[in-house]
Amino acid sequence: MPQDDAAAGGRPPTRAGILRGVALYGKETTLAMHTGTIQIACGGAPLTIAHARWGEHPRTLVLLHGGSGSRGHWARNVGPLAEHFSVVVPDLPGYGDSGDIPPGTDMDTYVELVCETLRTLLPGQAPFHLAGFSYGGLMAGGVAVRLPQRVRALTLLAPSGFGPPVGREIVLRKRKPGMSEAELDAVFRHNVQDMMLHRPEAVDDATVALYRSDIERARFRNWQLSWADVTPGNLARIRCPLQLIWGERDRTANPSLASRLEHTRAILPDVPIHILPATGHWAQYERPREVNGLLSSFHLAADVRPCE
């Protein structure tokens, strides 16, 4: 996901307050959220990874959020998905409530940190289902390549990793010293719509608060990894059942969504690809019913064998 330079100063609303304010599948979820932390190693030092879990089912579905985000990227999905899966959502290294990692961490190192996160959260050899959004889709593809015996089925939502943003026309506003809260709100409201969502009515106060909280707590700047040309190579190596989802009006899909679809079809002619009409980059938030349905039906029906 592109970086939003609007972050600077100010204490964001609490995560609990924001998630209570975000409608889940049209209403607030009644499922309990269990939160915790684990420790993994990063360059010989301990790294704290925050995570949340919903639901108790035999199948586990792991959701990876996008860049400059947190598990809040899945706020409208965890409740409905937890009706069918044990849903596990970590904050990736350098984001949300997880610990910091060194600036300039490279692709191999970051993917391995995500793999180690999942090994620690889900010990043993039991397969799990995996979905990743944007930067999280880039990471999820890398995980599926590195842990082929464990990833049973994979969904990539608007994955990054297709190369530099040639032709991108997103113009993000920046914060300036002395701005009032109303002016700051206007900055974040503009940015979340310009980059993340297509329909103006999708941008309500709770959405802006969630977006702002994520941006203000993001410490790792992921654009160099997001703009690497690695997802096509990962697609060619993934061996588990796979589906892809994009919003028709995703402005981050440079140089165009048609180009990304063509590139993907050249590698995987038969892979199921779902294009959601009148939908932006953050498809699972803007169209939760559709995305929750696609995720549930695909992962429930996925081949029972793990990736080879």
ABEGO torsion letter per residue (X at the ends): XBBBAABEEEBBBBAAAAAAABBBGGBBBABBBBBBBBBBBBGGBBBBBBBBBBEBBABBBBBBBBBGBBAAAAAAAAAAAAAABBBBBBBBBGBEABBBBBBGBBAAAAAAAAAAAAAAABBEABBBBBBBBEAAAAAAAAAAAABAAABABBBBBGBBGAEBBBGBABBBBBBBBGBBAAAAAAAAAAAAAAAABABAAABBAAAAAAAAAAAAABABBAAAAAABBAAAAAAAABABBBBBBBBAABAABOABAAAAAAAAAAABAABBBBBBBGBBABAAAABAAAAAAAAAAAAAABBABBBX
